Amino acid sequence: MDLHLPTPAGELTRAEQKILDYINTNTDAFLFSSIGQLAQRLELSDATVSRFARHVGCRDFKALKSLVLAQSCLLYTSPSP
């Protein structure tokens, strides 16, 4: 999956890029993870994950998961060219 965010990739910190890379390569695991589980898996703090969600335009981690879910649903339901 290639998550589309309002924040350009060049504006992400290394930690934020690590989160984005994880979401793009492990979308299902991300959607079933809590903020604590994701932070632990990526060896980051819960606060870093929370800041990432806000930095990319989401209200909180739950809103980030909703955004990822919506985009992944579009990916699987869009007609093939």
SULSUL-V435617 format. One record per backbone hydrogen bond with DSSP energy under -1.0 kcal/mol. NH is the residue of the N-H (numbers start at 0). CO is the residue of the C=O. E is the energy in kcal/mol with one decimal. If there is no record, write none. Layout:
[[NH,CO,E] [NH,CO,E]]
//
This chain:
[[10,7,-2.1] [11,8,-1.6] [16,12,-2.6] [17,13,-2.0] [18,14,-1.8] [19,15,-2.5] [20,16,-2.8] [21,17,-1.9] [22,18,-2.6] [23,19,-2.6] [24,20,-1.8] [25,21,-2.4] [29,25,-2.7] [30,26,-2.5] [31,27,-1.2] [32,29,-1.7] [37,33,-2.4] [38,34,-2.4] [39,35,-2.5] [40,36,-2.5] [41,37,-2.1] [43,38,-2.9] [48,44,-1.7] [49,45,-2.5] [50,46,-2.8] [51,47,-2.1] [52,48,-2.0] [53,49,-1.9] [54,50,-2.9] [55,51,-1.9] [56,53,-1.7] [57,52,-2.6] [63,59,-1.9] [64,60,-2.4] [65,61,-2.0] [66,62,-2.2] [67,63,-2.5] [68,64,-2.7] [69,65,-2.6] [70,66,-2.4] [71,67,-2.5] [72,68,-2.4] [73,69,-2.0] [74,70,-1.8] [75,71,-1.7] [76,72,-1.4] [77,73,-1.5]]
//
